[in-house]
Amino acid sequence: MFEAVEALAAEHRELEGRLGEPETHADARLAKRLNQRYAELTAIVRTHEEWVRLGDDVEAARELGADDEAFAEEATSLARRRDEVAEKLRRLLVPRDPADDKDTLLEVKSGEGGEESALFAGDLLRMYTRFAEQRGWAVEMLDAAESDLGGYKSVTVAVKARGAVEPGQAPFALLKFEAGVHRVQRVPVTESQGRVHTSAAGVLVLPEAEQVDVEVHDNDLRIDVFRSSGPGGQSVNTTDSAVRITHVPTGIVATCQNEKSQLQNKEQALRILRARLLAAAQEEADAEASEARRSQVRTVDRSERIRTYNFPENRISDHRTGYKAHNLDQVLDGDLQPVIDSCVEADLATRLAALEDA
């Protein structure tokens, strides 16, 4: 498996040279892409160098250990350390989702449960916002349709990293595991008898596409404008500022009514549309990505849940990984990393098994 490192080390040296050229940095997008790949390869090359060095150290310590017990113990310790580094290297060599270094668009939609589901969608949005704040990410509201009680029928936000991030730590790389149906069990605010109800909300996570990722021709777009509406269908704007953009060749639609300006709504809708077109293109081109995205929410049905939030027991359960904890209040306040870590580990184990079987 480690034979692949030689070619990756050669690519690393080539990138180092390109990043030293002024013309590379004249193109900000190119420089960002090359820097991300360079950081990914640096981790692999440095870990492989450590693995090789430890192999030499183990061999030397074993030779000296033939006559000295202290060196024999040192050889055992170094061998354990080399095994740990080897495991780290194996993980680094697992093929990554090409979208893992991207920012993300995250959409939360209410489903079964009416107003209670919309309130839960608002709770999920708050959870993701707090989680993003803890990691130093920025959250930008793109579009929202509020419910009568202050929840969300649907809400779309952009989550963006500030500056460079380590491989596997970008917004999409972590938040993609949130895609699916989330089930909540609690006493709704509208329940007068104190009975626990079950409702659901769906989460869709897409890598944010830059203009260079997806080519969108004006002739392929149908743009409709209409009047924005608020909770209960009340008009919140007396002008036709809301925008719906349809990509005619694919039928993919993006809508935005959150901004007061029609131009701003059009720009936000185009961001959402590009992200959806990129996801569709990746599904078509990559069977593995397609399989991953099939797990994302299609219908907000309680039976397709990926996670349950049980308020009476203060319990959160992820049904994909078996993760359970009785700190639901903390998770909803943004302490989501342990739950995501369980998904990352499960995904990595699956990828490692596929790599070893290949």
N, C-alpha and C positions, 0 to 999 in steps of 0.2 A: 504493500500500500504506500510505503514511503518513497517508492521509486519516482512518484509523481513530483516530488519536491524539487528535483533537479531542473525540470522545465519551469516550475514556478519561480525558482531562484533566478533563472535567466530572465524571465519576465520582470522580476523585481528590479534587476540591474538595469534593464531597458527603461523602465518607468522612472527610475532614479535619474537617469540621464535626461529624459524628456522633461521632468519636473524642474530641472536646472536650466532649461532653455526659456528665455524671456517670451518667445512667441506663444508658448504653451499658456502662460498666464494672461495673455491678451484675450483669450477666450475663457471667460469665467466659468461657463458650464463645463467645458472640457477639463479645465484645471480641477474643478470639484470632483468630477468623475474619476480622473486619474489619481487624485489624492486619496479618494475612498478605496480604490483598488490597491494603491500602494500600501495603505494602512493594513488592509486585509492580508496582503502578501508578506508584509513585515512581520506580523504575528506568526505566520507559518515559518518563515525563514529563521527567525530568532529562536523559535521553539525547537526546530530541527537542529540548529547549531548546538543548543543546550543538550539535546538527546545524544548527539554524536560525542560531545565533550564528556558527558557522563559515562558513555560506553568506554572511552579511553581511561577515565578515572577508575571505573570498576575493575577493568583488566589490570591496571597497575596495582591497585589495592589488593587484589587477589594474589598477585605474584608475591607482594611483600607479606601478605597474610600467611603464607606458607611457613614463615618463621616468626611471625609476630601476631599474637591474638588481637591486639588493638587494631591492626590493619585489617584483619579478617572481619571484625565487627564493622569497621568503616566500609568495607566492600559490600556487606549486607545492606547497610543503610543507603549507600549510593545506588545499589541495584533497585531498592524500593523506590527511591526518588526517580530513577530512570523509567521505571514502569509508569509512574504518575505522569511524567512528561510525555511518554509515548501515548498515553490515553488522551492527554490534552491535544497532542498533534493529530491523532486520529479524528478527534472532534473538529479540529480546524480544517481538515481536509475533506470533510463531508460537503458535497455540493450545496450551495446556498441558493435560496430563492433570489433571482436577480433583482427583485423589487425590494429586498430587505434593507437597502440603504436609503430608501425614499421616505419622505414625509407621507402623511396619510390623510384621507378624507374619511370621516366616521359619521355614519348615519344611524340614528336611533328612531325606531317606529313603534308606536303603540299597536297592540293587537287585541286579542281576546281580553275582555275585562272592562271595556269602556273607559270611564274617567279614571278608574283605579290603574288601568294599564298606562294611561297617559301620564299619571303622576309617577308611576314607576319608571317610565322613560325619562322623566326629569331627574329622578334619583340616579339613574345610570349615567346620564350626562354629567351630573355633578361629580360622581365617582371618577369618571374619566378626566374631568377637568382638574380635580385635586391630584390625581395620579400624575398628570402632565406637569402640573406646577411643581411637584416634588422632584421631577426629573429635569426641571429647567426648560421645559418645552413651552411653546406658545400655542394658545388655542384661539382660533378665530371663528366666530359664528358666520356661517354662510347663508343658511336658510332655516326658517322655523315656522311651524304652524302650531300655535298654542291651543290648549283645551280651555274649557270654561273655568276649571278649578286651578289653573296655573301650571298644568303639566304640558306635555308635548304630544300632539298627534304624530308629528315627525319633526326631526331637527337634524341638520347637517353642519358639522364643524370641520375645520382644517386643523390638524395637529402638526406643528412644525418644530424641528430641533433648532436650537440656537447654536450655530457653529458646528464644528466637526464632532462626530460621534464615533465610538468604537464599533467595529464590525458586530452586527447582530444587536445593536442597541438603538437603532433608529426607530422612529415612531411606528412605521409599518411592521417592522420585524417583530415587535412585541405586541402591538395592538391587534394584529391580524388574528390572533387566537381568541379575540373577543367576538368574532363573527359567529352569529347563530342566534338561537332563541333562548332568552333568559326568562326563567319562571320565578314568580314571587308568591310567597304564601304569607299573608298577614291579614289583619282586620282593616278593611278599607275605611277611609274617613267618612264614606257615605253609608256605612253599615251601622244601623242603630241597635242591633241585637248582639253585637260583640262577636260575631262569628268570623272565623278565618276563611278568607276566600283565596282562590288561586287565579292568577292572571299572568299574562306574558307580554314581553316586548322583544322586538327583533333588533339586532345590530348588524350592520353591513360595514365592512372595512375595505377600502380601496387604496392602493398606492396613488399618491398625487402625481399626475403626469405633467411634465414640463412640455412646452411647445415643441421641443425637439423630439419628444417621445412619440407624439401623435400628430399627424398632419391632418388638419381639418380645413376643408375647402368651403368657402362661403356659399358656393353654389349647391353644396350638399345639405345646407341648413335651412330649416323652416322656422322662422321666429314669430311667435305669437305674443301679443301683449294683452294684459287684462288687469283688472282692478284688484289690488291686494285686499285680503280680508283677514279679520282677526277672530278671536274666540266667538263661537256662536254665529259666525257668518257676518258679524258686524263689519262694515267697511272701516278700514283704518287709513284709507288714502282716497282722495277724491279724484285722482288721476290714474290713468292706465300705466302704472309703473312696474307691475309684476311682469316677469318674462318667462316664457316657456320655449325652449329650443329643442327641436327634433332633428336628429341626424337621419336624414331620409334613407340613405343606403342601408342602415342597420335597424332603424326604428327606435334607437335609444333616445330617451328623453331626459332632459334636466330642467328643473324649474327653480326660480328664485324670486322671492317677493319680500325679502328681509330689509332691503335697502330702500331709501326714499326715492332714489334716482333710478330711472329706467336703464341708464348706461351702466350704473354700478351693478344692478341686478343682472344685466346681460353678461358682464365680466365674470361675476360669480357663477352664473349658470354655465358659462363656457368652461370654467375650472372643473366643475362637477362633471360636465359632459366629457371632457378630455380624460378624466380619471376613469369614467365608465368605459370609454372606448379602449383605453389602455388595458383594463382588466379583461375586456372581451377579446382583445387581440392576444393577450397572454394565454387565455383559456384555449383559444384555437391553436396556438403555436406550441403549447407545452402541455402534454397530457398530465404531468404531475401537478402543475399549477391548476389545471382544470379540476383534478380530483380534490385538491385542497379547497377550491372555491365552491365545489358542490356542497361543502359543509356549511357554507354561509346561508343565511336565512332566505328561504324562498317564500314560505308562508309563516306568519307569526302564529303558529299552532303550539299549544302547550306540549303536545306529544313529541315534538322535535327538539326539545330542550337540550341545551348543552350545560346549563348550570341552574341551580335552584338557590334562592335566597329565602331562608325560612326565618321570619322575624320572631315568632314566639320562642324559638330555640336559639336565637342569635347565631344561626348556623348557615354557612355557605358550603355548597357541595358542587364540585365540578364532575359531571358524569362521564367525561372523556378520560380523565386521569385518575379518578377515585379520590381526588383531594377533598378533605373535609376540615373545617375549622369552626370554632365557636367564637368568632370575633367579627361577626357580620357588620357590626357598627363601625369597626375600624376599617374594614374593607370599603364600605360605602363612603368613608371619609378619605379614600385615596390609597389605603394600604393594600394595593392590589398585586404588588410584585411577587409575593410567595405563590399566589394562584397562577400568575402568568408563568413563573418559573416551572411549575409542575407541567404546564403545557409545552414549554420549550424542551424540557427533559424528555417528555414522551415523544415529541416530534423528532428529537435528535436520535433517540433509541431506534425509532422506526427507520430513519435514514441510514444509520450505521448498519442495521440488520440488512437493509437492501443492498448496501455497498459491499458487505461481506458475502452476500449470496450471489452477487453479480460475477 
